[in-house]
């Protein structure tokens, strides 16, 4: 009897290292599937349709909303972003743990609809380290860095609503911790219902004999 | 900043292998402390005061109840069993994860008083395997085995109230799973409060500058 997969939503400040973590998990363990979002924004250079995002038109996106084909969606800076339902459900049915890297608003929508979803927020060890990482990339202007830090301050007001806050200090350690955290969700009482029911039934039968 | 330890209560059917699991965890990882219960029953052959139990008189036990020195207690077969508060609290303060192997009623009492406690129920892979293990010991009469199976059937009605149900099929795998499950509790949002508050404060300060 193959267990149904877990849906793990990963969020975190820009610079917390979410992308690197997802990549490490997917490379290292065969039980993960990465959900790719849809967006109405244009592809940036180097982005591939179906890898970073599915790039769709505004009309297509609205048709997906109308047909209830998205498990969450949100609008940022005038562009839609959403998570296609079919991929997530199919992978979970097949026993894969689905990783979904999205923003806080979408994450909270999903938790409300599917309370079994595990919400994980990735934190830097401290604010100074976050600033160092954003600065260290060397590709952003001071204004962009200031905007990201400001956004992080706002996001930190909502991170409380997540189930777990995981510190990404050392990539290796954090990847393992994230993996073990997601694995542990399979032992939640609700996930073991079928096995427990079977044991109970068999124990009762012994008692009758 | 050393994090406070987690209190993990482990229960399970007789024959599920709880004792062996606890022993493996304690031998393998330095971050665990095993809480030893008090009881008013007499020591059995080979039992050492302070190792299996603290053996106390009925009067002493009632004084501990009156002085609120027990975080839970229950009466089985006319004998008291209880968990001394001071050891558990001291170990948790020192950052140790405290393991407590007790019965369901005591476990539910503790969860009510201390909702951060994680309740873990150890299951056999199936009822037939449980029967095999109980029979395989070769030390119990058929009546005793029947009584244990009957008790397991009763306990299975309450195991639902636990946070996690962990199957002990392979000792090695189950020990690792249990360890990772307890480790993961440290990432719960409530446990990361102090760090999160600090990051938030620092991010706000950046915004002001």
HADDOCK unambig.tbl for C-alpha pairs under 7 A between the chains (distance, minus, plus):
assign (segid A and resid 126 and name CA) (segid B and resid 199 and name CA) 5.55 0.50 0.50
assign (segid A and resid 127 and name CA) (segid B and resid 199 and name CA) 5.14 0.50 0.50
assign (segid A and resid 127 and name CA) (segid B and resid 202 and name CA) 5.96 0.50 0.50
assign (segid A and resid 127 and name CA) (segid B and resid 203 and name CA) 6.04 0.50 0.50
assign (segid A and resid 149 and name CA) (segid B and resid 203 and name CA) 6.58 0.50 0.50
assign (segid A and resid 150 and name CA) (segid B and resid 207 and name CA) 5.86 0.50 0.50
assign (segid A and resid 153 and name CA) (segid B and resid 200 and name CA) 5.98 0.50 0.50
assign (segid A and resid 153 and name CA) (segid B and resid 203 and name CA) 5.27 0.50 0.50
assign (segid A and resid 153 and name CA) (segid B and resid 204 and name CA) 5.94 0.50 0.50
assign (segid A and resid 156 and name CA) (segid B and resid 200 and name CA) 6.06 0.50 0.50
assign (segid A and resid 160 and name CA) (segid B and resid 189 and name CA) 6.27 0.50 0.50
assign (segid A and resid 162 and name CA) (segid B and resid 189 and name CA) 6.59 0.50 0.50
assign (segid A and resid 163 and name CA) (segid B and resid 188 and name CA) 5.89 0.50 0.50
assign (segid A and resid 163 and name CA) (segid B and resid 189 and name CA) 5.67 0.50 0.50
assign (segid A and resid 164 and name CA) (segid B and resid 187 and name CA) 5.21 0.50 0.50
assign (segid A and resid 164 and name CA) (segid B and resid 188 and name CA) 4.32 0.50 0.50
assign (segid A and resid 164 and name CA) (segid B and resid 189 and name CA) 4.77 0.50 0.50
assign (segid A and resid 165 and name CA) (segid B and resid 187 and name CA) 5.43 0.50 0.50
assign (segid A and resid 165 and name CA) (segid B and resid 188 and name CA) 6.21 0.50 0.50
assign (segid A and resid 165 and name CA) (segid B and resid 189 and name CA) 5.32 0.50 0.50
assign (segid A and resid 165 and name CA) (segid B and resid 192 and name CA) 6.67 0.50 0.50
assign (segid A and resid 166 and name CA) (segid B and resid 187 and name CA) 5.66 0.50 0.50
assign (segid A and resid 180 and name CA) (segid B and resid 180 and name CA) 5.75 0.50 0.50
assign (segid A and resid 181 and name CA) (segid B and resid 184 and name CA) 5.36 0.50 0.50
assign (segid A and resid 184 and name CA) (segid B and resid 181 and name CA) 5.36 0.50 0.50
assign (segid A and resid 187 and name CA) (segid B and resid 164 and name CA) 5.21 0.50 0.50
assign (segid A and resid 187 and name CA) (segid B and resid 165 and name CA) 5.43 0.50 0.50
assign (segid A and resid 187 and name CA) (segid B and resid 166 and name CA) 5.68 0.50 0.50
assign (segid A and resid 188 and name CA) (segid B and resid 163 and name CA) 5.90 0.50 0.50
assign (segid A and resid 188 and name CA) (segid B and resid 164 and name CA) 4.33 0.50 0.50
assign (segid A and resid 188 and name CA) (segid B and resid 165 and name CA) 6.22 0.50 0.50
assign (segid A and resid 189 and name CA) (segid B and resid 160 and name CA) 6.28 0.50 0.50
assign (segid A and resid 189 and name CA) (segid B and resid 162 and name CA) 6.59 0.50 0.50
assign (segid A and resid 189 and name CA) (segid B and resid 163 and name CA) 5.66 0.50 0.50
assign (segid A and resid 189 and name CA) (segid B and resid 164 and name CA) 4.78 0.50 0.50
assign (segid A and resid 189 and name CA) (segid B and resid 165 and name CA) 5.31 0.50 0.50
assign (segid A and resid 192 and name CA) (segid B and resid 165 and name CA) 6.66 0.50 0.50
assign (segid A and resid 199 and name CA) (segid B and resid 126 and name CA) 5.54 0.50 0.50
assign (segid A and resid 199 and name CA) (segid B and resid 127 and name CA) 5.15 0.50 0.50
assign (segid A and resid 200 and name CA) (segid B and resid 153 and name CA) 6.00 0.50 0.50
assign (segid A and resid 200 and name CA) (segid B and resid 156 and name CA) 6.06 0.50 0.50
assign (segid A and resid 202 and name CA) (segid B and resid 127 and name CA) 5.97 0.50 0.50
assign (segid A and resid 203 and name CA) (segid B and resid 127 and name CA) 6.05 0.50 0.50
assign (segid A and resid 203 and name CA) (segid B and resid 149 and name CA) 6.58 0.50 0.50
assign (segid A and resid 203 and name CA) (segid B and resid 153 and name CA) 5.27 0.50 0.50
assign (segid A and resid 204 and name CA) (segid B and resid 153 and name CA) 5.95 0.50 0.50
assign (segid A and resid 207 and name CA) (segid B and resid 150 and name CA) 5.88 0.50 0.50
